[in-house]
Amino acid sequence: MKKIIFIAFVLFTLTASAQKMYQTRTGKIKFYSSTPVENIEAINTQVNSRITDNGQVAFILLIRGFVFKNALMQEHFNENYMDSEKYPKAGFTGMITDLKTIDFTKDGIYKTTVKGDLEIHGVKKNITAPATIEISGGKLSAKSVFKVTITDFGIKGNYIGEKIAKEIELTVDCKYE
Amino acid sequence: MKHILTTTMIVLFAISPFISNAQQPDLFAADSTNKTQTKITIATFKNTRLINGHSVETLGAGIMDFRIHHRFGFLNQGLYDFFGLDNATTFLGFDYGITNRLTVGISRSGYLKQMEGFAKYRLLRQSTGKVNMPVSVTFQASVINKTADITSSVTNLKYNSSEKTAYTYQFLIARKLSEGASLQIMPTLVHYNLAPNTTSSNDYYSLGFGGRQKISKRISINAEYYYQFNKIDNTYFNSLAVGVDIETGGHVFQLHFTNSTGMTEPTFIHETTGDWGKGEVHFGFNVSRVFVIKKPKEFRN
């Protein structure tokens, strides 16, 4: 009897941990703000991200890791808009919504959507974003382009709506191991 | 009994994918890597200049800063000179960030027709986390040459170029105390190639004190004072300046009141003739505008 319980337990834990995890520490996330006055772009190339073949998706990055063309603008981004001293990180945790359409063992390009909580500036918001997952030779890469309204995240500043667009385009480009 | 167990097993298997799907587990829960990182303090001051003198701040790599400084006449000149606004001394400068730590610059100022060159290097950066550094330290060295004709009162001959050259060496030590408040001290040595008068020394020591307090995200109140340990002679006063920094995107405007006419270290630290008590105070401003000359590597491809 004890034996059976033990086997059941082992099998159960195995099933739960049998998920394969893909991860990267050098993922790229870019944001782009476009207004008639000025276009602003910044890149973070040290995004920490993990995806599992049971559909879990997670991203985490340091706000201070965003690099701008203009170092002064970068300082203002951290100091005046993102309060990165107070909110050093931004992140996302969510799930791939239509996991059945993706075969992690087979090479291919899969279009899907990801749903979950995006946390920026200490504010969590549920979002749904389109994503493209590419499996090639056992490696996974993921891309996504979506927009966020920055005022939804409690980000305030003089130039929002003028030099800084209210809606910012985010581009995710990660290659996982 | 056996039957119950088998059923339990089957149920467990059946629901296990749902258990892991139902919640959104934090895939980074086990990680603590981010905690061991060093967090470098940024924006101790809004600008590379506190008022007349340097702050610990250096420019980012590939950034050029075009600077215009103005000092109007003494306020006590009254309405005839429109409280000094009829007269102005100008300083034009170009600074460039070679690396994030090293900035060089050249300038011309109308006062005594000075040419100036400087280099400043950020030796230490205030940080918390893995590396805990309580202060930022920047070393600044500069050379000035007064190209104006200056005649010796003793020999009645014009000084040559070397005789009108002076050097400044200073350590800028600052701490950002909070999001809004920063303090800085500046031990300084000024060396004149030719002693300013026959009885005086070539080397002058001073200690500067400065600070800022932000009153909004974009505006701060600044003050700067240099105490002279030895003076050229007693007609010279210690330099005191108070002002505001207003930052508007790519520009920083610094508006201030100071008793110093010169805008280079030797001239404002040791050659200040204005007496605050007599209203010998200049209204002045610095305008700083940055340009991106070389993009960061993330944008090159």
Interface residues (C-beta under 8 A of the other chain):
Chain A: M1 I4 I5 A8 L11 F12 T15 A16 Q19 M21 E41 I43 T45 N48 R50 T52 N54 G55 Q56 A58 I60 L62 R64 V67 F68 K69 N70 A71 L72 M73 Q74 E75 H76 N78 E79 N80 E85 P88 K89 G91 T93 G94 M95 G116 D117 G157 N158 Y159 K163
Chain B: M1 K2 L5 T8 M9 L12 F13 S16 P17 I19 S20 N21 Q24 P25 D26 L27 F28 D31 N34 Q37 K39 I42 A43 L59 G60 A61 G62 I63 G97 N100 E179 K217 R218 E247 G249 G250 V290 V292 K295 P296 E298 F299
